[in-house]
């Protein structure tokens, strides 16, 4: 019987377990009913085991939710758990929650192979959640910052969410993107978005640039200067440059053999590294990455 229970629990994925982890009082926790389900215990019996060993469960290991915290916890649910539906037992009995340390302690007092193995999976999920929060700390801070700005302008909830989402999506998509073979329009659109950001100057370094770049540069703001550094192998023609300058000044093209990689520098302060020539966008898998180091940008500009 124990082996059958263990086999069932081994089928659980980290993603399923992570869906059961919530943030309450600044801690990542799991509901007693969800823990009981994972351990194949009744919630009542699990809590009884905790109460018999209450000295091992200080508040940093286990605590009871208030009614308000229970509402906050349910608001964090974005998907329906595969392990248990979202209907909790009677509101008369407020649930307990367990931190990562509490989960570890539980496996010791329950004394079963299932509890030990499942505890390992749960703690792995807690570790992944912490990594996710750490890696995305800056993104969460941006959400809070943008929300605060939107609140001051009294924008209604739905519109505020759309603005926040679009701003973050746009910023992150320009910062780092991978394009696969065939994503020609997507790559083209991102380069155009980068070009549109310039207020004074655009520096493009690409040894194989051709007149396709001119079709993108017509999207730039008026009076933004464009300098293209390319090699003698490029196919951009002087006649094309002259015609472009009559309508969309100012474009300058210079030949150099100093560079191997491709770069776009906006207003001497934002630099993007391109894994493929602009003329070959979308033909093969490649990446576009924003380089944040200002010293590197200065070195490239004055190279």
C-alpha positions as CSV (number, residue, x, y, z in Angstrom):
1,X,0.0,0.0,0.0
2,X,2.8,2.4,1.0
3,X,4.5,1.7,-2.4
4,X,1.3,2.5,-4.3
5,X,0.9,5.8,-2.5
6,X,4.5,6.7,-3.2
7,X,4.2,5.9,-6.9
8,X,1.2,8.2,-7.1
9,X,3.0,11.0,-5.4
10,X,6.1,10.6,-7.6
11,X,3.9,11.5,-10.6
12,X,3.5,15.0,-9.2
13,X,5.4,17.7,-11.0
14,X,7.2,20.6,-9.5
15,X,4.9,22.9,-11.4
16,X,1.8,21.3,-9.7
17,X,3.4,21.7,-6.3
18,X,4.4,25.3,-7.0
19,X,0.8,26.1,-7.8
20,X,0.0,25.3,-4.2
21,X,2.6,27.7,-2.7
22,X,1.3,31.2,-1.7
23,X,2.8,34.3,-0.2
24,X,1.4,35.3,3.2
25,X,3.1,37.6,5.8
26,X,6.0,37.8,3.5
27,X,6.6,34.0,3.6
28,X,6.0,31.3,1.1
29,X,3.5,28.8,2.6
30,X,1.3,25.9,1.8
31,X,-2.2,25.2,3.1
32,X,-2.7,22.4,5.6
33,X,-5.3,20.8,3.4
34,X,-3.0,20.8,0.4
35,X,-0.1,19.4,2.4
36,X,-2.4,16.7,3.8
37,X,-3.5,15.8,0.2
38,X,0.1,15.5,-0.9
39,X,0.9,13.3,2.1
40,X,-2.3,11.2,1.6
41,X,-3.5,12.2,5.1
42,X,-6.7,13.7,6.3
43,X,-6.4,17.4,7.1
44,X,-7.8,16.8,10.6
45,X,-5.3,14.0,11.4
46,X,-2.4,16.1,10.1
47,X,-3.3,19.0,12.3
48,X,-3.7,16.7,15.3
49,X,-0.2,15.4,14.7
50,X,1.1,19.0,14.7
51,X,-0.8,19.8,17.9
52,X,0.7,16.7,19.6
53,X,4.1,18.1,18.7
54,X,3.3,21.8,19.0
55,X,6.7,22.5,20.6
56,X,8.3,21.7,17.2
57,X,6.2,24.2,15.3
58,X,7.0,27.8,16.2
59,X,5.2,30.5,14.2
60,X,7.9,30.6,11.6
61,X,7.1,27.0,10.9
62,X,3.3,27.0,11.1
63,X,0.6,29.5,11.8
64,X,-3.2,29.9,11.5
65,X,-4.6,32.3,8.9
66,X,-6.9,35.2,9.7
67,X,-10.1,35.6,7.6
68,X,-8.5,38.5,5.8
69,X,-5.4,36.5,5.0
70,X,-7.5,33.7,3.7
71,X,-9.1,36.1,1.2
72,X,-5.7,37.4,0.2
73,X,-4.5,33.8,-0.3
74,X,-7.4,32.9,-2.6
75,X,-6.7,36.1,-4.6
76,X,-3.3,34.7,-5.5
77,X,-4.7,31.6,-7.2
78,X,-4.3,31.9,-11.0
79,X,-5.1,28.3,-11.9
80,X,-7.1,25.5,-10.5
81,X,-5.0,23.0,-8.7
82,X,-5.0,19.5,-10.2
83,X,-4.7,18.1,-6.7
84,X,-7.7,19.7,-5.0
85,X,-10.5,22.1,-6.0
86,X,-10.6,25.7,-4.6
87,X,-13.5,25.1,-2.2
88,X,-12.2,25.1,1.4
89,X,-13.8,23.5,4.4
90,X,-16.2,25.5,6.6
91,X,-15.1,29.1,7.2
92,X,-15.6,28.4,10.9
93,X,-12.3,26.5,10.9
94,X,-9.6,28.8,9.6
95,X,-6.7,26.8,8.0
96,X,-3.2,26.5,9.1
97,X,-0.3,27.1,6.7
98,X,3.2,25.6,6.7
99,X,6.5,27.3,5.7
100,X,9.4,25.3,4.2
101,X,10.8,24.6,7.6
102,X,7.4,23.4,8.8
103,X,7.2,21.0,5.8
104,X,10.6,19.5,6.8
105,X,9.5,19.1,10.4
106,X,6.2,17.4,9.3
107,X,8.1,14.7,7.4
108,X,9.9,13.8,10.7
109,X,6.8,13.5,12.9
110,X,4.6,11.7,10.3
111,X,7.3,9.0,9.9
112,X,6.3,7.5,6.5
113,X,8.2,6.9,3.3
114,X,5.5,8.9,1.5
115,X,6.0,11.9,3.8
116,X,9.8,11.8,3.4
117,X,9.7,11.6,-0.4
118,X,6.9,14.1,-0.9
119,X,8.7,16.5,1.5
120,X,11.7,16.5,-0.7
121,X,9.6,17.3,-3.7
122,X,7.8,20.1,-1.8
123,X,11.1,21.6,-0.6
124,X,12.5,21.5,-4.1
125,X,9.5,23.5,-5.2
126,X,10.0,26.0,-2.5
127,X,13.6,26.4,-3.6
128,X,12.5,27.0,-7.2
129,X,10.0,29.6,-6.1
130,X,12.7,31.5,-4.2
131,X,14.9,31.4,-7.3
132,X,12.0,32.7,-9.4
133,X,11.3,35.6,-7.0
134,X,15.0,36.5,-6.8
135,X,15.5,36.4,-10.6
136,X,12.4,38.5,-11.2
137,X,12.8,40.9,-8.3
138,X,13.5,43.8,-10.6
139,X,10.4,43.0,-12.7
140,X,8.2,42.9,-9.6
141,X,9.6,46.2,-8.5
142,X,8.7,47.7,-11.9
143,X,5.2,46.4,-11.6
144,X,4.8,48.1,-8.2
145,X,6.4,51.3,-9.5
146,X,4.1,51.5,-12.5
147,X,1.1,50.6,-10.5
148,X,1.8,53.5,-8.1
149,X,2.2,55.9,-11.0
150,X,-1.1,54.7,-12.4
151,X,-2.9,55.1,-9.1
152,X,-1.9,58.7,-8.9
153,X,-3.6,59.3,-12.3
154,X,-6.8,57.6,-11.1
155,X,-6.9,55.2,-14.1
156,X,-9.7,52.6,-13.8
157,X,-8.6,49.1,-13.0
158,X,-8.9,47.4,-16.4
159,X,-7.1,50.2,-18.3
160,X,-4.4,50.3,-15.6
161,X,-3.7,46.6,-16.0
162,X,-3.4,46.9,-19.8
163,X,-1.0,49.8,-19.5
164,X,1.2,48.0,-17.0
165,X,1.3,44.8,-19.0
166,X,2.0,46.5,-22.3
167,X,4.8,48.6,-20.8
168,X,6.5,45.6,-19.2
169,X,6.0,43.4,-22.3
170,X,7.5,46.1,-24.6
171,X,10.5,46.8,-22.4
172,X,11.3,43.2,-21.8
173,X,10.9,42.2,-25.4
174,X,13.4,44.8,-26.5
175,X,15.9,43.9,-23.7
176,X,16.4,40.3,-24.8
177,X,14.7,38.3,-27.6
178,X,15.4,35.1,-29.5
179,X,14.0,34.8,-33.0
180,X,13.7,31.5,-34.8
181,X,13.9,30.7,-38.5
182,X,10.9,32.3,-40.3
183,X,10.3,35.1,-37.7
184,X,11.2,37.7,-40.3
185,X,8.4,40.2,-39.5
186,X,8.8,39.9,-35.8
187,X,12.5,40.6,-36.0
188,X,11.9,43.5,-38.4
189,X,9.3,45.0,-36.1
190,X,11.7,44.9,-33.1
191,X,14.5,46.6,-35.0
192,X,12.0,49.3,-36.0
193,X,11.0,49.7,-32.3
194,X,14.6,50.2,-31.4
195,X,15.1,52.8,-34.2
196,X,12.0,54.7,-33.1
197,X,13.5,55.2,-29.6
198,X,16.3,57.5,-30.9
199,X,15.9,61.2,-30.3
200,X,19.2,62.4,-31.7
201,X,21.4,59.7,-33.2
202,X,21.4,56.1,-34.4
203,X,24.7,54.3,-34.9
204,X,24.4,51.0,-36.9
205,X,27.4,48.7,-37.2
206,X,26.9,45.9,-39.7
207,X,29.4,44.6,-42.3
208,X,26.7,43.3,-44.6
209,X,24.0,46.0,-44.5
210,X,22.0,46.5,-47.6
211,X,19.1,48.9,-48.7
212,X,16.7,46.9,-46.5
213,X,18.0,49.1,-43.6
214,X,16.7,52.2,-45.4
215,X,13.1,50.8,-45.3
216,X,13.5,50.6,-41.5
217,X,15.1,53.9,-41.1
218,X,12.2,55.8,-42.6
219,X,10.5,55.0,-39.3
220,X,12.9,57.2,-37.3
221,X,12.0,60.5,-35.8
222,X,12.6,63.6,-37.9
223,X,16.1,65.1,-37.8
224,X,17.6,62.0,-36.1
225,X,21.1,61.5,-37.5
226,X,22.0,58.0,-38.7
227,X,25.6,56.7,-39.1
228,X,26.2,53.3,-40.6
229,X,29.6,51.6,-40.2
230,X,29.9,48.8,-42.7
231,X,32.5,46.9,-44.7
232,X,33.3,47.0,-48.4
233,X,31.2,43.8,-48.8
234,X,27.9,45.7,-48.1
235,X,25.5,46.2,-50.9
236,X,24.1,49.6,-50.0
237,X,24.5,51.9,-53.0
238,X,25.5,55.6,-53.0
239,X,22.5,56.4,-55.1
240,X,20.2,54.9,-52.5
241,X,21.9,57.0,-49.8
242,X,21.5,60.2,-51.8
243,X,17.8,59.6,-52.4
244,X,17.2,58.7,-48.8
245,X,18.9,61.9,-47.6
246,X,16.6,64.1,-49.8
247,X,13.6,62.9,-47.8
248,X,14.9,61.6,-44.5
249,X,18.1,63.4,-43.6
250,X,20.7,62.8,-42.2
251,X,22.3,59.5,-43.2
252,X,26.1,58.9,-43.3
253,X,27.7,55.7,-44.4
254,X,31.4,54.9,-43.7
255,X,33.5,51.8,-44.5
256,X,35.5,50.0,-41.8
257,X,37.0,46.6,-41.1
258,X,37.2,47.1,-37.3
259,X,34.1,45.1,-36.4
260,X,32.9,41.5,-36.6
261,X,29.6,41.6,-34.7
262,X,26.5,43.8,-35.3
263,X,25.4,46.6,-33.0
264,X,22.8,49.4,-32.9
265,X,23.5,52.3,-30.5
266,X,20.7,54.8,-29.7
267,X,21.6,58.3,-28.6
268,X,25.0,57.1,-27.5
269,X,23.5,55.5,-24.4
270,X,21.6,52.3,-25.4
271,X,23.3,49.5,-27.2
272,X,21.9,46.4,-28.8
273,X,23.9,43.4,-29.9
274,X,22.5,41.5,-32.9
275,X,23.4,37.9,-33.6
276,X,22.7,38.3,-37.3
277,X,23.1,40.9,-40.0
278,X,20.0,43.1,-40.4
279,X,19.7,41.9,-44.0
280,X,19.3,38.3,-42.7
281,X,16.7,38.8,-40.0
282,X,14.6,35.7,-39.5
283,X,16.5,33.5,-42.0
284,X,18.1,31.6,-39.1
285,X,17.8,31.5,-35.3
286,X,19.5,34.5,-33.7
287,X,19.2,36.7,-30.7
288,X,19.0,40.4,-29.9
289,X,20.4,41.6,-26.5
290,X,20.5,44.9,-24.8
291,X,23.9,45.7,-23.3
292,X,23.6,47.7,-20.1
293,X,27.3,48.4,-19.4
294,X,27.9,52.1,-20.1
295,X,31.7,51.6,-20.3
296,X,31.3,49.1,-23.1
297,X,29.0,51.5,-25.0
298,X,31.6,54.2,-24.7
299,X,34.4,51.9,-25.9
300,X,32.4,50.9,-29.0
301,X,31.4,54.5,-29.8
302,X,35.1,55.6,-29.7
303,X,36.6,52.5,-31.2
